[in-house]
């Protein structure tokens, strides 16, 4: 980890810069110990395309939970074909942990309680994420401030304090319209479910389409009334994992 980097000063330096400029700075500062965390959502596809223009062999990892929609796997294949030099690493949950969880709670345990859903997210997503981040000094995300109230105060560069690495958010100030304008202008491949009113896509049983006027993340864990986060970016209290001081 670059212990000399002040994330607050870095965030101030990059304020107002384009996502491409932020990515260029990130690669210069951290490569090869930096990777994009991709779920192959619209924001991630924008970042993959930008990274490929800057450094075709950029590192990207994704979490295959074992419950993803077939459309997501189709997009993974399309990404490999379009960006052949990309270093794509697929992380899987620990087999024994999945078996134990399903044996105890059932295959669709997440519908039964918030606690069960969080356990499933931890086993299938958070623990593989922690393994993917081992050895890295920074990770790149597609988070945007306007996605949820929980993300409204995020910075371009943050310190992921519990993991001891930096988190870079190049699209933090972009709108949903900007994301889709980029995809259309550059003919970037995207998940076919987006054309069926799925703005935010996770595991198949935990994602639904939304109705006109609904929040963009209303289709994620829709049966819950609590804060819709899977745990990748929040701590045990539901707060964003970052340190701004």
Secondary structure by P-SEA (a helix, b strand, c coil): ccccccaaaaaaaaccccaaaaaaaaaacccccbbbbccccaaaaaaaaaaaaacccbbbbbbccccccaaaaaaaaaaaaaccccbbbbbbccaaaaaaaaaccccccccccaaaaaaaaaaacaaaaaaaacccccccccccccccccccccccccccccccbbbbbccccccaaaaaaaaaaaccccccccccccccccccccbbbbccccccccccccccccccccccccccccccccccc
